[in-house]
Amino acid sequence: MTTTIIGVNLENRLESAIEFQKIITEFGCEIRTRIGLHPTKENACSNRGIILLEVIGDAELLLLELSKHWDIQTMKFE
């Protein structure tokens, strides 16, 4: 089974969150792990972040949808 790691760069994290969540919810059965990372400072939260997704099986449709909106990077394991 193929495992794909997808890194999604969200420049406007607060504005993108709803659309991003809508897309990944459609692919919920294929997404095994989701990790969100964003820089923080004391009393402040950055509006940019990176989301890492671990996808099991065919990730092509998810990659296509995400790449319409954001910069992505991928890594595949067989």
N, C-alpha and C positions, 0 to 999 in steps of 0.2 A: 504494500500500500504506500502511496506517495504522501509525504508530508511537505507542506509548503509553509515557510515563514514569510509573512508579509509585513513590511514596515511602511506605515502611512504617516507622512509628514503633514500635520494640520497647522497651518500658519495662523488661522483665525479659529482657534479651538472652540471658543464660546459660541461663535456664529455657526460653526460647522457641526457641532455635536448632534443636533437633531437629525440632519440629513445622513450623517455617518451612522448613527444608531439605526435609522430606518433601513439602510442598505445591509448592515451586518445582521440585522434581525431576520431578513429574508434568507440568509445563509447560516442560520443558527445551528442547524444539524451538522454542518461541515466544520464549524469553528470549534476547536477543542479548547484553546486558551486565548485569552485577550488580556493584554497588559498595557496600561496607559502611563506614559511618562511625560512629565512637564517640569520645567525649571521653577523653583520656588525661592522666594526670599522671605525674610521675616516680615510679616504683615502684608505680603503680596503674592499673587499667583499669576504666572505667565499666561498669556493668551495663545501660546504656541505649544505644541507637544508632538509626541510620536506615539503611535499606537502600534503594538506588535500583535499579530494574529498568527496562531498556529492552526493551519487548515489541513484536515485529513481528507484524502481523496482528490477529486478533480477540483482545482481552484480557478480554472480559466474564466468562468462567468463572473466570479467575485472579483478577480483581478481586472477584468474589463470594466465592471461597474465602478470600482474604486478609482481606476486610472482616469475616468471621465472627470473626476472632481479634484483629485489630489495627486501629488508626487508619491510614487510608491517604489519600493525596492523589494526584490524577492530572492529567496534561496530555497531550492528543492532538495529533498532527500528521498531516495528510493528505498 
